[in-house]
Amino acid sequence: MTMKEQSQSIRIEPRWPVVLAIVAAILMVVLLPERVVLFPAWFPYAIGIALILPMVAVGLSAEKAPWLRVERTIMLLFIVAMAVGTLANLASLIGAMVRRSGEVSGLQLLASSIVVWVSNVLIFSLLYWRIDRGGPEARVNNAGTRPDWLFPQAGAPEDAPPDWRPTFVDYLFLGFSTATAFSPTDALPLTSRAKMLMMLESTMSLGTIVVVASRAINILGS
């Protein structure tokens, strides 16, 4: 089989849930108050377009393999940039609280904490989706890569659809439950990197909810 035939035979996981998550993550950045915005106003739109275009090309192009490599690279850059921005925004909010700065009102703190928390969930969901079992195409094409998470469907195949594989919705639930429960719920981490990533997400979520959101509610209630 030629390289062209191999590229055409690659099965592709639908990208529309991922595109919606990317758009939502960009909106979270846009909705942040101006004083806690880390990047220029054009940056979220530019990186979002740069990421969505390869996803469209993956679905439309006959030569999928090159576009998949481009998508992977830009996706990882997007995740790193958004994660750094989220951490910087969280640090800025906590710093304003420690200094007891009057520049940030209780309503701004509450709105910012919600935005940071939702961004945290979306970013880690995208990262989990991108790295588990070698990525979406490795999962769909049964590449046999070692899993980072054990989903309950793997332990009860008789209750799951035939040839079940985790999709982005499963990783979105994993990200949401990790940020909410601060621990594994249905999917268990199997590798060290999965455990470290879940610890980082839980820590960011804990700082957002316990420190920032609780302080905002305290200010609004006084």
Helices and strands as residue ranges (DSSP letters): H 3-9, H 16-31, G 34-36, H 43-60, H 64-98, H 106-131, G 132-134, H 136-140, E 149-150, H 152-155, G 157-159, H 168-181, E 188-189, H 192-206, I 207-213, H 214-221
